[in-house]
Amino acid sequence: MQPFVYDKAKYHDDTINELGLPEEHAANHTAFFLRWLIEHSLMSNFFETEGADVVKAFRNGQASIHDVYDWWDRCLIDEMLSDEGNAFAQSYFDFERGEYMKDYARVLQRDLPSEFHVPFTEANYQAIRGVIDVRYAAWTQSSRP
């Protein structure tokens, strides 16, 4: 069975090149969400075991979230998430049905030309983190499996 792919940064590489942005910008929108998932312990045992060194380095402040995402070949797939993490991601992060990219555009992109122009900064993470926290709290009240 093929894993469910939430996003791959390489899907966005051509757009990033056309816009003349740094390569990491292809990953930023997913890196914000991945950091939130890690910080909320919504990752799978597989993720924690297979990526133990880079995850430990991230948690110790010795690696960035982009280092973690790069270790996973710049992909976010279902095998990386716990059951609850997958259920929430399928509800919220899904690009077609979820609200994440709408929240991302409203909170972070604002007047920037595209979602890819949003830099990964601590201030931006804290801004989107608060929104994801609210969405997760609402989801746990109504949809938690």
Secondary structure, 3 states (H helix, E strand, C coil): CCCCEEEEHHHHHHHHHHHCCCHHHHCHHHHHHHHHHHHCCCECHHHHHHCHHHHHHHHCCCCCHHHHHHHCCCEEEHHHECHHHHHHHHHHCCCCCCCHHHHHHHHHHCCCCCHHHCCCCHHHHHHHHHHHHHHHHHHHHHCCC
